[in-house]
Structures are given as structure tokens and as C-alpha cells.
Amino acid sequence: MLANRLFERLIKVGDLTIIDARGRRRHYKASDSPKVTIRITDPHMHWKVMVAPQLAVGEAYMDGKLVIEEGTLFDFIDIGVQNLRLAYDDGVLRWLSRIRNVLARFADYNPIPRAKQRVAHHYDLDGRLFSLFLDSDQQYSCAYFADPSDDLETAQRRKKLHLAAKLSLQPGQKVLDIGSGWGGLGLTLAEAADVSVTGITLSEEQHKVSNERAQNQDVADRVGFHLRDYRNETGCYDRIVSVGMLEHVGRHHYRAFFSKVKELLAEDGVAVIHSIGRFDQPGPVNAWMRKYIFPGSYIPTLSEITGPIEECNLLITDIEILRLHYAETLLAWRRNFHRNLDKVREIYDERFCRMWDFYLTACELGFRRKELMVFQIQLAKSMEALPITRDYIHEFEAAHDARWQTRQRMRVS
């Protein structure tokens, strides 16, 4: 009865039918689409939805206890995402949300030992999994779709060059890549601008693969990757880049993170931080996502980031907001995942496959429905570290894009 009242209050978009574990049918219609019918096969779900709705729904789908009989998983999550956004204006639901925010307050506390363990939870999964849905360079972050016709490979190449352009690289410079992934960005920077790159990661699998790639490309003399927490890094770097790392720092550690960036950056240096951010208001990561996908993660608003940057006396020299780019990236990943689902099942069980599908779908909708975005913040210590207009970014990208087009034509011929 309580769940029924909650849904009556919540549903302001879509057409949702719920068949409970006893076969009773409840219909909530506010608009013609999305139209979805779900069946609950476990009676315990009735009270779990009241206690922890985000966690309960995701777990029920993973376990096959929530079956979609009409519509798609995308449609079902879309109804949830859109209506939860509208619920911010509902006093009772907003009050319940604040209670959950308080309870999750310290979930993203990430001292060094815990940070490594949490990274391993996700990034040390079987490497074959990532190769089945990412691009060939294993870029596991938002691509840059400069043209609607761009495929995933092109958009990820453009993302790397876009970051390289914002770094305003010069030959011979030393670059630090914080959270270096499988090494693709560092290797691209070294090739594009003849710089030396040090990458640091907490993932043992990524550390191994990235160094193997550097050896295979015969650049290990100037591109190296280390298993190291950013808080233990030393030295001085002309350029610092970090992609998809800030989400794992935790709100309690932003001051320490940007203080470290300042400490490691040369006086005329430039840093670019690329991260997922929130459009709305500060709050914890979805409980299901935090438990099963990214433990210890936190998605900041810009207001939560700019304060610590200013306190560290770093200059914010440029901010760019990428709105739908990650939605398109996740759509491409989801299509690749579905295309290779039989191969994924050879690695992991059906429950894992449903979990991963739920993750990719929910994230895509987060970026499509005005909740999430990606920001790129450029930082410097000196007012003279960069040109006074943004022309240098376009010029760098245009030159390298022309060079790439020439290589492509040569390969075809």
C-alpha cells in the first residue's frame, strides 16, 4: 500500500504498469510514453523498494526478479530518471532524499589503501570484457563527437587530441597522466607532440597492459607507467592531465588533490582535468552504482570543485562543458556490448551481464536527462602560461586532423 502511494505521488511522466509478486496489477499513467510493464517475482521486493529503492530495483533486475514484459530496459530506467528529477520539487520525496544523502556522507572517503582496493573492484576485471565494448585504444571515458557522423573510434581519437590541444604541448616537455588507464592517452600525447609521459594508476591490470603497449610501440624510453597513488607522486612536470580520475578522489580529498597538482606543476605549467560532473545539486552517487560498479566514487558539481582550486591558488584558465558527448559514447558502448553479449557470457555469468547492461543504460540516461555532464577544467599557475585566445586549440586539432587524414589516405592507397 505504501509503495502504491509512493508511485502515485512519483509518476508524472510515462506509462508504467507493475505486476506484483501476487499477480496484482497497478497502472500509473501520466503520459503515453515511455510505456513499460514490469513483473515483480519476489514478494520481498515490495518493502525493499520502500527502504532502498535505488538499490532494490537494480538488484532485482540483476537477479531476474524484475522482468520487463513490455518496453525495454532503456524505457524503464528512463521513466525512473525523469520522474526522480521532477521529484526534487516534491517536499516529502526531497526530505527522503536528504536522509539518504546524510547516510551516504562518508561513503566516498578514500584513504590510500581503500582507494587501491576500490579501483581494483572495477578496473581489474577481466581485460577481455573491456575489449568487447570499448574502442580499439581502450578509451574508458567520454569521447568527443565533433561531428554527428563520427564513429566511436573517431570520437575517441578526437577526445585525446582535444586534451592535447588544451595542454598546449611543446616538444621535450614532461607530462604527468594521473589515472592513466590502459595507456592510450599517454601514448597519443607522446606521439602527437614529442613529449615524455609518466602515467600513474592504481589498477594492476592497467599498469601491466599500458607498459606492454609502450614496449611494443618502442617508446618505453620516454613513456612509462607506474603503480602509484597520486598522493605519493614526486617531481616537477610541465603538463599534468587527468581523465576520469577525479570521480574516484572523493569530496573529502579535493583540497589534497589540487594541492598535489599545484605542487607537481612547473611555474609555467598547465593542467587539464577531465571529469564527470553533475548539473543539479551536490549529492551521493546512486546507491546501486556505488555498491556494484564504482565503490567510493563521487560525482561533483562545479561549485564543489572551484572552491578547492581557488583555495590552492591555482588559476582556472578555461572550462568546457561536454553535454551529450558521454550519452553518445555510452550508446556506442551499449551497442557493442549487446553485439558481443555471447562472448561476454563466456567470461561472466548471466547476473553479471544484466548488471553491466543496467549500468551502461542507466549511465547513458543520466547524461541524456539533464543530470550529468563532463567538464574539462584547464589550470595554470601563471597568467602567461597560455595564449590569451583559444585559437591555439583549434589550430592544434586542425593540424593533427589533417595529418591523420593524410595517413588514412596513404593506407588505403
C-alpha positions as CSV (number, residue, x, y, z in Angstrom):
1,M,0.0,0.0,0.0
2,L,2.8,2.4,0.9
3,A,4.6,1.5,-2.3
4,N,1.5,2.2,-4.3
5,R,1.1,5.6,-2.7
6,L,4.7,6.4,-3.4
7,F,4.3,5.6,-7.1
8,E,1.1,7.5,-7.4
9,R,3.0,10.5,-6.0
10,L,6.1,9.9,-8.1
11,I,4.9,9.1,-11.6
12,K,4.5,12.4,-13.6
13,V,6.0,11.2,-16.8
14,G,5.4,7.9,-18.7
15,D,3.0,4.9,-18.6
16,L,4.1,2.3,-16.1
17,T,2.3,-0.9,-15.2
18,I,3.6,-3.0,-12.2
19,I,2.5,-6.6,-11.7
20,D,3.5,-7.6,-8.2
21,A,4.5,-11.0,-6.8
22,R,0.9,-11.8,-6.1
23,G,-0.2,-11.0,-9.6
24,R,-1.9,-7.8,-8.7
25,R,-1.7,-5.1,-11.4
26,R,-1.1,-1.4,-10.7
27,H,-1.2,1.2,-13.5
28,Y,0.4,4.6,-13.3
29,K,-0.1,6.8,-16.4
30,A,1.0,10.4,-16.8
31,S,1.8,10.4,-20.5
32,D,1.7,8.0,-23.4
33,S,5.5,7.3,-23.4
34,P,7.7,5.7,-22.4
35,K,5.3,2.8,-21.9
36,V,6.6,-0.1,-19.8
37,T,5.1,-3.1,-18.0
38,I,7.3,-4.9,-15.3
39,R,6.6,-8.0,-13.3
40,I,8.0,-8.5,-9.8
41,T,8.6,-12.2,-8.9
42,D,9.8,-11.7,-5.3
43,P,7.4,-10.5,-2.6
44,H,10.3,-9.2,-0.6
45,M,10.7,-6.5,-3.3
46,H,7.6,-4.8,-2.1
47,W,9.2,-3.5,1.1
48,K,12.8,-3.3,-0.3
49,V,11.6,-0.6,-2.7
50,M,10.4,1.5,0.2
51,V,13.6,1.1,2.2
52,A,16.2,1.4,-0.5
53,P,14.6,2.0,-3.9
54,Q,17.7,2.6,-6.0
55,L,19.5,-0.5,-4.6
56,A,16.4,-2.7,-4.7
57,V,15.4,-2.0,-8.3
58,G,19.0,-2.6,-9.7
59,E,19.5,-5.8,-7.7
60,A,16.1,-7.1,-8.7
61,Y,16.9,-6.7,-12.4
62,M,20.3,-8.3,-11.9
63,D,18.7,-11.3,-10.1
64,G,15.9,-11.7,-12.6
65,K,13.3,-10.8,-10.0
66,L,12.2,-7.8,-12.0
67,V,11.1,-8.8,-15.5
68,I,10.3,-6.3,-18.2
69,E,7.3,-7.6,-20.1
70,E,6.6,-4.5,-22.3
71,G,9.1,-1.9,-23.4
72,T,12.8,-2.0,-22.9
73,L,15.3,-1.6,-20.1
74,F,16.1,1.8,-21.5
75,D,12.4,2.8,-21.3
76,F,12.0,1.5,-17.8
77,I,15.1,3.4,-16.4
78,D,14.0,6.5,-18.4
79,I,10.7,6.6,-16.5
80,G,12.7,6.4,-13.3
81,V,15.2,9.0,-14.2
82,Q,12.7,11.6,-15.5
83,N,10.3,11.2,-12.6
84,L,13.1,11.4,-10.0
85,R,14.2,14.7,-11.4
86,L,10.7,16.0,-11.2
87,A,10.5,14.7,-7.6
88,Y,13.0,17.3,-6.5
89,D,10.0,19.7,-6.2
90,D,8.1,17.3,-4.0
91,G,8.6,18.2,-0.4
92,V,8.2,14.6,1.0
93,L,10.4,13.0,-1.6
94,R,13.0,15.7,-1.2
95,W,13.1,15.1,2.5
96,L,13.6,11.3,2.0
97,S,16.4,12.1,-0.5
98,R,18.2,14.3,2.1
99,I,18.1,11.5,4.6
100,R,19.8,9.2,2.1
101,N,22.4,11.9,1.3
102,V,23.3,12.1,5.0
103,L,23.7,8.4,5.4
104,A,26.0,8.2,2.3
105,R,28.1,11.2,3.5
106,F,31.3,9.3,4.2
107,A,30.9,6.6,1.5
108,D,33.5,8.3,-0.7
109,Y,36.2,8.7,2.0
110,N,39.2,7.3,0.1
111,P,42.5,6.9,2.1
112,I,45.3,5.3,0.0
113,P,44.7,1.6,1.0
114,R,41.0,1.8,0.4
115,A,41.4,3.7,-2.9
116,K,43.5,0.9,-4.4
117,Q,41.0,-1.7,-3.3
118,R,38.1,0.2,-4.8
119,V,39.9,0.7,-8.1
120,A,40.6,-3.0,-8.4
121,H,36.9,-3.7,-7.9
122,H,36.2,-2.3,-11.3
123,Y,39.3,-1.8,-13.4
124,D,40.9,-5.1,-12.6
125,L,38.1,-7.1,-14.1
126,D,38.9,-9.5,-17.0
127,G,40.5,-7.4,-19.7
128,R,38.6,-9.2,-22.3
129,L,35.4,-7.6,-21.1
130,F,36.5,-4.1,-21.9
131,S,37.8,-5.0,-25.3
132,L,34.3,-6.2,-26.2
133,F,32.7,-2.8,-25.9
134,L,35.4,-0.1,-25.9
135,D,37.2,1.3,-29.0
136,S,40.5,-0.3,-30.1
137,D,42.6,2.1,-27.9
138,Q,40.6,1.0,-24.8
139,Q,39.5,4.6,-24.0
140,Y,37.2,4.2,-21.0
141,S,36.0,7.8,-20.8
142,C,33.8,10.3,-22.6
143,A,34.6,10.6,-26.3
144,Y,34.4,13.9,-28.3
145,F,31.9,13.9,-31.1
146,A,33.0,16.9,-33.1
147,D,30.7,15.8,-36.0
148,P,27.4,13.8,-35.7
149,S,28.8,11.3,-38.2
150,D,31.8,10.4,-36.1
151,D,32.0,6.7,-35.0
152,L,33.4,5.7,-31.6
153,E,37.0,5.3,-32.9
154,T,37.0,8.8,-34.5
155,A,35.4,10.4,-31.4
156,Q,37.9,8.9,-29.0
157,R,40.8,10.0,-31.2
158,R,39.3,13.5,-31.2
159,K,39.0,13.4,-27.4
160,K,42.7,12.7,-27.0
161,L,43.7,15.4,-29.4
162,H,41.3,17.9,-27.8
163,L,43.1,17.3,-24.5
164,A,46.5,17.5,-26.1
165,A,45.5,20.8,-27.7
166,K,44.4,22.3,-24.3
167,L,47.7,21.2,-22.7
168,S,49.4,23.4,-25.3
169,L,52.2,20.8,-25.6
170,Q,55.7,21.7,-26.7
171,P,58.4,19.2,-27.7
172,G,60.6,17.9,-24.9
173,Q,58.1,18.7,-22.1
174,K,57.5,16.3,-19.2
175,V,53.8,15.2,-18.8
176,L,52.1,13.5,-15.9
177,D,49.0,11.5,-16.6
178,I,47.1,10.9,-13.3
179,G,44.9,7.9,-13.7
180,S,46.5,6.7,-16.9
181,G,44.1,3.8,-17.8
182,W,45.4,1.4,-20.4
183,G,47.9,4.0,-21.6
184,G,46.2,5.3,-24.8
185,L,46.2,8.9,-23.8
186,G,49.8,9.0,-22.7
187,L,51.0,7.2,-25.9
188,T,49.0,9.6,-28.0
189,L,50.5,12.7,-26.3
190,A,54.0,11.3,-26.8
191,E,53.4,10.7,-30.5
192,A,51.5,14.0,-31.1
193,A,54.0,16.4,-29.5
194,D,57.3,14.5,-28.9
195,V,56.9,14.7,-25.1
196,S,57.9,12.3,-22.3
197,V,55.0,10.9,-20.3
198,T,54.7,9.4,-16.8
199,G,51.4,7.7,-16.2
200,I,50.2,6.6,-12.7
201,T,47.4,4.2,-11.9
202,L,46.1,2.1,-9.0
203,S,45.0,-0.7,-11.3
204,E,47.4,-3.6,-11.6
205,E,45.8,-4.8,-14.9
206,Q,46.0,-1.4,-16.5
207,H,49.6,-0.9,-15.3
208,K,50.7,-4.2,-16.9
209,V,48.9,-3.5,-20.2
210,S,50.0,0.1,-20.6
211,N,53.7,-0.8,-20.1
212,E,53.4,-3.6,-22.6
213,R,51.9,-1.2,-25.1
214,A,54.8,1.3,-24.6
215,Q,57.3,-1.6,-25.1
216,N,55.5,-2.8,-28.2
217,Q,55.5,0.7,-29.7
218,D,59.2,1.2,-28.9
219,V,58.6,4.3,-26.8
220,A,59.3,2.9,-23.3
221,D,62.4,5.2,-23.1
222,R,60.0,8.2,-22.8
223,V,56.6,6.8,-21.8
224,G,56.3,4.8,-18.6
225,F,53.5,3.8,-16.3
226,H,53.7,3.2,-12.6
227,L,51.5,1.6,-9.9
228,R,51.3,4.6,-7.6
229,D,48.7,6.8,-5.8
230,Y,48.8,10.4,-6.9
231,R,49.5,11.4,-3.3
232,N,52.8,9.6,-3.4
233,E,54.0,11.2,-6.7
234,T,57.0,13.5,-6.7
235,G,58.9,15.6,-9.2
236,C,58.1,18.6,-11.4
237,Y,56.0,18.4,-14.6
238,D,55.4,20.9,-17.4
239,R,52.0,19.5,-18.0
240,I,49.5,17.4,-16.0
241,V,46.4,15.7,-17.3
242,S,43.8,13.6,-15.5
243,V,40.9,11.9,-17.3
244,G,38.2,10.1,-15.4
245,M,40.1,10.1,-12.1
246,L,38.5,13.0,-10.1
247,E,35.4,10.9,-9.8
248,H,37.3,8.5,-7.6
249,V,39.1,11.1,-5.5
250,G,36.1,11.7,-3.1
251,R,34.7,15.0,-2.0
252,H,36.8,14.9,1.3
253,H,40.0,14.9,-0.8
254,Y,39.6,17.6,-3.4
255,R,41.8,20.1,-1.5
256,A,44.5,17.5,-1.2
257,F,44.2,16.6,-4.9
258,F,44.5,20.1,-6.2
259,S,47.3,20.9,-3.7
260,K,49.2,18.0,-5.2
261,V,48.6,19.2,-8.7
262,K,50.0,22.6,-7.8
263,E,53.0,21.0,-6.0
264,L,53.9,18.9,-9.1
265,L,53.2,21.6,-11.7
266,A,56.0,23.8,-13.0
267,E,55.7,27.6,-12.5
268,D,54.8,28.0,-16.2
269,G,52.9,24.6,-16.3
270,V,49.4,23.8,-17.5
271,A,47.0,21.1,-16.2
272,V,43.7,19.8,-17.6
273,I,41.3,17.9,-15.5
274,H,38.5,15.9,-17.3
275,S,35.7,14.6,-15.1
276,I,32.1,13.6,-15.0
277,G,30.1,16.3,-13.1
278,R,26.5,17.0,-12.0
279,F,24.3,19.6,-13.4
280,D,22.0,19.8,-10.5
281,Q,23.0,19.8,-6.8
282,P,25.6,18.0,-4.7
283,G,24.6,14.5,-3.6
284,P,25.9,10.9,-3.4
285,V,26.3,8.6,-6.3
286,N,23.3,6.2,-6.9
287,A,23.4,3.5,-4.2
288,W,23.3,0.6,-6.7
289,M,26.1,2.2,-8.8
290,R,28.2,2.8,-5.6
291,K,27.8,-0.8,-4.4
292,Y,28.2,-2.7,-7.7
293,I,30.1,-0.6,-10.2
294,F,32.2,2.3,-8.6
295,P,32.6,1.9,-4.9
296,G,33.8,5.1,-3.2
297,S,33.0,7.2,-6.2
298,Y,31.6,10.7,-6.1
299,I,30.4,13.0,-8.9
300,P,31.0,16.6,-8.1
301,T,29.2,19.8,-9.1
302,L,31.3,22.6,-10.5
303,S,30.7,24.5,-7.2
304,E,32.3,21.7,-5.2
305,I,35.4,21.9,-7.4
306,T,36.1,25.6,-8.0
307,G,36.4,26.3,-4.2
308,P,39.3,23.9,-3.5
309,I,41.0,25.1,-6.7
310,E,40.8,28.7,-5.6
311,E,42.0,27.8,-2.1
312,C,45.1,26.2,-3.7
313,N,45.8,29.5,-5.6
314,L,45.6,27.8,-9.0
315,L,44.2,29.8,-11.9
316,I,41.1,28.5,-13.7
317,T,42.0,29.4,-17.3
318,D,39.3,27.6,-19.2
319,I,36.2,25.5,-18.5
320,E,34.3,23.5,-21.2
321,I,31.1,21.6,-20.6
322,L,30.5,18.5,-22.7
323,R,26.8,17.8,-22.5
324,L,25.6,14.9,-24.7
325,H,29.0,13.6,-25.7
326,Y,29.1,10.9,-22.9
327,A,25.5,9.9,-23.7
328,E,26.6,9.1,-27.3
329,T,29.7,7.4,-26.0
330,L,27.7,5.2,-23.7
331,L,25.2,4.4,-26.5
332,A,28.1,3.2,-28.6
333,W,29.4,1.1,-25.8
334,R,26.0,-0.4,-25.1
335,R,25.5,-1.4,-28.7
336,N,29.0,-3.0,-28.7
337,F,28.2,-4.8,-25.5
338,H,24.9,-6.2,-26.9
339,R,26.6,-7.2,-30.1
340,N,29.2,-9.2,-28.2
341,L,26.9,-10.5,-25.4
342,D,27.5,-14.1,-26.2
343,K,31.3,-13.5,-25.8
344,V,30.7,-11.7,-22.5
345,R,28.7,-14.8,-21.3
346,E,31.8,-16.9,-21.9
347,I,33.6,-14.7,-19.3
348,Y,31.0,-13.9,-16.8
349,D,27.6,-15.3,-15.7
350,E,24.1,-14.0,-16.7
351,R,23.8,-12.0,-13.5
352,F,26.9,-10.0,-14.4
353,C,25.7,-9.4,-17.9
354,R,22.4,-8.0,-16.6
355,M,24.4,-5.9,-14.1
356,W,26.6,-4.4,-16.8
357,D,23.6,-3.8,-19.1
358,F,21.9,-1.9,-16.3
359,Y,25.0,0.1,-15.6
360,L,25.5,1.2,-19.2
361,T,21.9,2.0,-19.8
362,A,21.4,4.0,-16.5
363,C,24.6,6.0,-17.1
364,E,23.5,6.9,-20.7
365,L,20.2,8.2,-19.4
366,G,21.9,10.2,-16.7
367,F,23.6,12.2,-19.4
368,R,20.6,12.5,-21.6
369,R,18.2,13.7,-18.9
370,K,20.0,16.8,-17.6
371,E,21.6,15.2,-14.6
372,L,25.2,14.5,-15.6
373,M,27.8,16.1,-17.9
374,V,31.5,16.2,-18.4
375,F,33.7,19.2,-17.6
376,Q,37.2,19.9,-18.7
377,I,39.0,22.5,-16.4
378,Q,42.3,24.0,-17.5
379,L,44.5,25.2,-14.7
380,A,47.8,27.2,-14.5
381,K,50.0,29.0,-12.0
382,S,51.0,31.8,-14.3
383,M,48.8,34.3,-16.2
384,E,51.3,34.0,-19.1
385,A,51.3,30.2,-19.4
386,L,48.8,30.1,-22.3
387,P,47.8,32.2,-25.3
388,I,45.2,34.8,-24.5
389,T,42.7,33.4,-27.0
390,R,41.5,29.8,-27.6
391,D,42.7,29.8,-31.3
392,Y,45.7,27.6,-30.4
393,I,43.3,24.7,-29.5
394,H,41.6,24.7,-32.9
395,E,44.9,25.2,-34.7
396,F,46.5,22.1,-33.0
397,E,43.4,19.9,-33.7
398,A,43.2,21.0,-37.3
399,A,46.9,20.3,-38.0
400,H,46.8,16.9,-36.4
401,D,43.5,16.0,-38.0
402,A,44.9,16.9,-41.4
403,R,47.9,14.7,-40.7
404,W,45.7,11.8,-39.7
405,Q,43.6,12.2,-42.8
406,T,46.7,12.0,-44.9
407,R,47.9,8.8,-43.2
408,Q,44.5,7.3,-43.7
409,R,44.6,8.1,-47.4
410,M,48.1,6.6,-47.7
411,R,46.9,3.3,-46.0
412,V,44.0,3.0,-48.4
413,S,46.2,3.6,-51.5
